[in-house]
Amino acid sequence: MKWWKSKIKQTQKPSIQSDKEQKTPFFQDSKGQITGDFDLDLELVKQEMAHNSDVHFREFNIGRTGIRAAIIFVDGLSDKDLIDKHIMKSLMLNFCEEYKQETPYVKGTISKEFIKNQVLSISEVEEAHHIKELMTKVLTGSTALLIDGSYDVYILGTIKANKRNIEEPVSEALVRGPRVGFTEIISDNTALLRRHGENENLSLIKFQVGKRAKKELVIAYMQEIADPELIEEVKKRVRKIDIDHVPESGYVEQLIEDNYLSPFPQVQSTERPDRVISALMEGRAAILLDGTPFALIAPVTFSMLLQSPEDYYERWIPGTLFRLLRFGAAIVTLFAPALYISFISFHPGLIPSELAISISGTREGVPFPSLIEALLMEVAIEILREAGLRLPKPIGPAMGIVGGLIIGEAAVQAGIVSNIMVIVVAITAISSFAIPSYSAGIPLRILRFVAMFGAALFGLYGVILFFLLLCSHLVKLKSFGVPYASPAVPYRLNDWKDFMVRMPLQMMKRRPKMMHTKDEIRKG
């Protein structure tokens, strides 16, 4: 302590002019605070960060003042050109050249406001008072400027912009619509939302998530539309996130959803800015996380997962037909194998006679019951689907098509499965591809196997029992207080204009009542 106090009392060397100069600093006795002693502060920072090989320390003098300074930055995260031209050059060379007529220092003293406002030619300048703050900013790409005698450290925005170009979303392709998708840079994503139209009501609230590795998270909503209680609930759940690291928005989705035991997603993920803006205009909230192109929309209903932005870009008649087609595809995906098992095993009398004879002929020689037959083919298709996703792009689609054809043909010729079973599985797989959201198709693929076991145990009664249990679960489930089965349950006639049928835009003058928005009128 004596040595430390003696270092503080050294007043012969040049120092920064500060309002704290003539009195003991408030944080002087606190561990980790900036003391104003250049050697001591730099040594403390080095103790915390010098073991990292990519952290660089550069000491220098400010112009001809003799005042010592140092910058700390991370190689690869910080922009060296920006550091050289707008920090080092401004402080070492341009400092004396530009201000030699009216000397900005007297007896080795410089005003920190002068350096911040007239010397540093960089847009983002913050101040930190604690070494932990300094470390957090530096390790994310900013540059710390430490000046002798100053109780504040300048945090300069020098983050290197290593990013990919804005491209069309891979997971949500459209025939008609914007060819723009989110990227991994959160500032680009918020800018994409702003570019959808001049709107001063778009509010963006910043949070930090992750206890050990912090990441930036933004909640977006329309201030004059969204329900304040909904926004407060979203903020509350985001603040409760208690985890070391949040690498992707899927972590956020799982930590803020209402029922983590449900197979259905209660938060919608999307790469499309136009879909996010449309949701915000309905009174919903969006969550964007730095490092991922997938934004989250809350609350969500089951019908939203079967809707596509293209439904609104086309006229209402084709938009309605496409939407009805998707609802039908979802039903086929969920129930086709189960109905096949129940009809074959329990209710062959419900099948037309000629078709029943044909099916019996194709099943001749098949050694397995219908459940095992269906399980073999469904599991094989799921494995092929997963393998096609993990393989390199040039190989994946070809492998999926060829593998499916070879396995199906070989299984039929070997007498393991019947021809009709191959047709049922193919129709089921094709129907699952019609669902616009990949995450929405996953629970249907999982529940398909539950329906198959119900059909194998009780026949058609088991399928009906499974359907009733599924409906009761969907009716009970909520997403941020909004019923998941809305607008079917509870029944709201106005919301049915954008449910299974997409009515003309001229008739959709009101926002969904289930959102309890401030302004119910869409236009005017």
N, C-alpha and C positions, 0 to 999 in steps of 0.2 A: 504493500500500500504506500510506503514512503517513496519508493521509486516512482510509482505511478503519479503521486501527487507532485513530485519534483518535476516530472515531465510536463504536467499541466501548467506549472508556474513559469515555464520558460517563455519569456515575452520579448526576447531580443530579436527573434527571427520574424520575417514578414508574416502577416496574417490577414484573414478576411474580416472586413468590417461587418459587425452583426449587432443586433439589438441586445444580444446576450453577452456582449464583449466585456462589459464592466462588472458582470455579476456571475456568480457560480451557476453553471448550466443546471437546468432542472433535472436532466437525466444523468448527471455526472456519476452518481453513485449506483446506477443501475447497470447490471451486466448486459453487455451487448449493445449499449447505446453509443452513438457517435460522440466522442469526447471533444473534438476540435484539435487534438494533438495528431498531427499527420503521421508520425512514426508509429504511435500506439494504435491508431485506427487502422492503418494499413497492415500492421502486424496481426491485429485481430481478424481482419478480413482474410488474410493469408492462412491463418490457422484454420479457418472454416472452409476455405475454397481452394487453397493451393495444391491440395492432393489430387485435384482433377487436372489431367493433362491438357484438356481443351480450354481451360480458363487461363486467360492471358492478363498480365499486369504490365502496364506501361507508365513509367514515371517520367516527368518532364517539368520544366519551369514555365510559368505563364509569362510570355513575352520577355521584357527586360526587368520585370519587377522582382525577380528572385523568389517569388512565391512558388512553393512546390505543389505539384498536383499529380494525380495518377488516374488512369482509367482502367476499369476492369470489364472485360467482355469475354464471351464464349466464341471460340473459333467455329465457324459453320452456321451459328445461329444469328450472329450479328453481321451487319453489312459493313465490311472494312472500307469500302469506298466512301460511304457516308461518314464513317468515323474519321477518315483521313481528311476529307475536304471540309466538313462542317464542324468538326470538333477540334482535332489536332491543329489544323491550319489556322482556324479562327483564334485559338488560344496562344499558339506559339509564334506565328508570323504576322497575321493580320491585326493582332491585338495592338501592337505598337505602331504599325504603319498607318492604320486608319485613325487612331486617336492620339497621334503625337502632338497635334495642335493644342488640344485641351487634355492635359494629362489626367487619366482616370484614376490615378492612384497618388497617394501622398504618404511618403515614408513607408513604402511597402505595404500599403493597405488598399484593398479593392472592395468595392461594394458588391455584394452578391446579387443585388437586383440589377446592377450594371452588367454583370456577366450573363445573367439570365435573359435580360431584355434587349441588350445591345451587342453582345459578343457572339453568343451561340446561335448560329443560323440553322436551327433545327426546330421542327414544329412541336414535337412532343417533349416537354420538359416537366418532370415531377420532382418532388423533394421527399427524401426518406430520412428518418431519424434513428433507425435501428438496423443493425447488421442483418437481421433476419429478413427485413423488407428488401434490403439490397440484394441478398442472395436470391430471393424469389424472383425479382425482376431480371437480374443478370442471367439466371439459368433459363429464362424464357426468351432471351435474345436482346434485351435492353443493355445499355452501357451505363455503368456507374462512374460518375466523375467525383473524385474525392479531392478536396482542396484544403491545404493547411490553414488551420484556424477556423474553419467553418464547422458548425454543429449540424449542418445539413449536407446530405449527399444528393447530387443531382442524378436523377434517373432519366436517361435520354433514350427516346424511341428510335432504336436502330435495328429493329427486327428485320431479318433478311427474308424477302418475299420469295421463298421457294414453293411454288404452287403450280398446279396443272391448269390448263385452259378450261374455260367454261364449256361444257359439252352437253350433248343430249343424254338424259338419264337412261342408264342401261336397263334398270329393273322396271321402268314404266314407260315403255315406248308408245307413241301415238302416231296415227296416220295424219291427223290434223291437230295442230297445236304448237305452242312454243317449243323450240329446240334448245331449251336452256334448263340446266340442272344445277343444283347446289354443288359446292366444292368443299374441301376440307378446311378452308380458311373462313372463320366465322365472320370476319369483316366483309368479305366478298358476299357471303350469304345475306347479311343484313342489307347490304347495298342492293342486292337483287330484289329484295322486298320493297325497298324504297323506289326502285326504278319502275315498278308496276303502276305508278301513277302518283301525282302530287297529292299527298294526303298528310296533313299535319296531325291527324288523329292517331297515326300509327305510333304506338309507344313501344320502346325497347328497354327492358330492365335487365341490368347485368348482375350476374351472380358468379361466385366461384365455388366449384364443387371439387371434392377430393381433399382428404386430410394431409396426405404426404406429397402427392403430385397434384397440384391445383390446376384446374382447367376453367376456362371461361364459358359460362352458360348464359344465354339470353332468352328471356320470356317476351314474346311479341303478342300484342293484342290491339284492338281498336278501342280507343279510350271512350268514344261516344256511343259505342255499340255494345261492348262486352259487359256482362253482369259483374259488378264489383266483387260479389261474393265468390264467383268462380275464379277470378284472378287472385283473390286472397288465398283461396284454397290451393291453387297451383303454386303460389309462392311458399305457402306453408309446407307443402310436401317437398319442394325443392330444398328448402332450408333443412329439412330433416334427413337429407341424404348423408349418411355417415359411412364412408368407405374410403380406403386408401387412395384409390385411383379410379377414374371413370374414363376408360379408353374409347367407349363408343356410346351412342345415344340409347342402345339397347339396355345398358345398365340403368340409365335414368328411367326408361320405360318400366323396367321390372321393379324399381324401388318406389315408384309413385303410383302404381296401379292400385285399384280398389281390392281386387281379389286375386292374389298370386296363385291360388290353387285352380283357377279356371283355365281351361285350354284356350279360351278366346282372348285375343289382344284387346285391351281396354284403352289403348292409346294407338293412334294410327301413325305409321312411319311413312315418309315420302321423300323423294328427291326433287320434287317439282315445286318451284316457287309459285306457279300459278295455282296449284292446288292449295298451298298454304294461304295465299291471299284470299281465295274463295272461302276458305274456312274462317279466316279472320273476319270477313264481311258478314258471316253468319253469327258472329258473336263468340267464336271459339278462341282458344289460346294456342300458340305455337311455341315450341321449345327448340332452340338451336344450340348445339354443342360444338365447341371448337375441336377440330380434328376429325370430323365425320360429315359426309354429305347428306345424311339422313336427318330430317327434321321430324319432330313429333307434334301431333295435333291432338288436343284434348278439349272437351270430351268427344267420344266417338260412339256411334251406334253400329249395329251389325249391318244395316243396309248401306252405310257409308263404305264399308269394305268391299261391296259389290258394285260400287259406282266408279265411273271413270270420268276424268275431266272432258273427255271427248263427247260424253253425253250432252254437254252443253254447247260444244262448238258446232255440232251438227244440228239440223232442224229437229223439232220435237218428235216427229214420227219415227225416223230412224233411231234417234236417241232412245226412245221408249222401247223399240224392238230389241235393240242391243242390250238394254238393261234387263228386259224380260228373259232374253236368251241366257244372260249370266245367272239369273236366279234359277232358271231351269237347269243349267249346268251344275250349279251348286247342289241341287237336289239329286241329280244323277250321280255326282261324285260321292255323295254321302250314302245313298241308299241302293244303288244298282247291284253291287255284289250281295248285299244282304237280301234283297228281293229275290235274286237268283237262287240263293241257298234255300230260302223259305219255300219257294215254289217247287223246287226240285225235290226237297226232302220231306215237306209236310203237305203241300197243297198242289199236287200235280193236276188235280181236277180243275183248277182255275185256269190252266193253260189250254188253249184250243187244241183239239184232238190231233190235227195234222202236225202242229208244231211240237206237241208232246212226243209224238212218234219219232219225229226228226231228231229231237234232243236225245231221246232214248237211244237212237241209233248211233249218235256221235259219242255217247257215253259208254257204249259197249266196249268192254275190255279195260276201262279205267279202274284201277284197283283202289282208289281212295274215295271216301265220301266227299260230298260237295264242299264241305267246310275246308278240309285239307287241300282240296283242289284249288279253291279260291285263295287260301292263304299262300300256297306256293307261288301262284302267279302274282298276287299283289305284292308280296315281299320281294319277288324278283324285279318287278317294275320299280318299286321304291329304291332298291339298290342301284338299278340302272340310272334312275333319275339323279340320285346323289352322286354317283360316279361321273355322270355327265357334267355336273356342276363343278366338280373338283379338278377335272382334267383340263389341260390347256384348251383355250377357245377353239383352235383349228381342229382339235381332235374330238372334243366333247360331243357336239351334235352328231357327227358321223358315227361315233361309238354308240350313242343312245339309239339311233335308228337301226343300225346293223345288229347291235346286241339284242334289241327287242324282237326283230324279225327272226334272228337265228334261234333264240331261246324259245320263242313261241312255236316256230315250225318244228324244232327238234322235240319239244315236249309233246306236241300232238302226235308226231310220228312214233315216238317211243311209247305212246299210250298212257302217259302220266296225266294229262289233262285232255279235256274235250275241246272240239272246235268252238262250241258255243261259249265255253269259259274264256277262251282267248278273245272272242268278240266282246264279251262283257267287260273284261279287264281293259281292252283297248278303248272302248267307249268311256269308261270311267277315267282313264288317264287323260284322254283328250279333253274331257269335260273339266278336269281340274286345271288344265292350262288356260281355260277361258276366264278364270277368276283374275281380276286385274291386280290384286295385291298378293304378293307371295306369302306374306305373313298371315293373311286371311285364309289361304289355302291349306296351311299346315294343320290347324285344328280339325278341318274337315277330313283330311287324310288320316289323322289319328282316330277320330270318332268313327270313321268307316269300319275299322276293325272291331270296335265295340258293337256296332250294329250287326256285324257279321256273326259275332258270338251270340248275340241275342237271337238272331234268326236261327242259328244252329240249335239253340236250346228250346225255343218255344215257337219257332216258325213265324208266321205273319203276326201273331200276337206279340212275340218278342220285339219285332220291328216297331209295332205300334207303341208298345211300352217304352222302348228307347226314345221314340219321337216325343212322347208326352213328357218324359223326364228331361229331355233336351229343351223343350219349350219352357218348362217350369224353371229350369236353370237360367235361360236367357231372359225370362220375365223378371226374375229375382236379381239378376246381375245389373250393376250400375257402373257408370264411368263418370267420376267426379260429380256424383249426384244425379246424373241424367240416366234414365232407364235405357238399358242396352237395346231393348226391343222396340224403342221408339222409332217411328210414330205409330207402329201397330198397337203397342200397349205402353202407356195409356193411349186411347184412341183420340186423335186430333185430326179433324177433317182437313184443316188448312195445310197441315204438314204432309198429307197424302199426295199433294200436288207434286212433290219431289221424292216419292217413295219408290214403288215398283214402276210407276208410270211417271214420266217426265213431261209435265204439262208445258204449254207454250210460255215463253218468258213474259209475255204480256199478262198472264194470269198469276204469275208468281211475284206478287207485289209485297208480300210480307215475309219476314224472316221466321225461322222455326220457333214456334211458341215454347218448345221444350227448353230453349236456351235462355229464356227470361231476359231478353236484351233490353237495353235502355230505349232504343229506337226500333220499333217493329217494322217500319216501312222501309223497303229496299230502295226506293227512289222517290224523288220529289222533296 
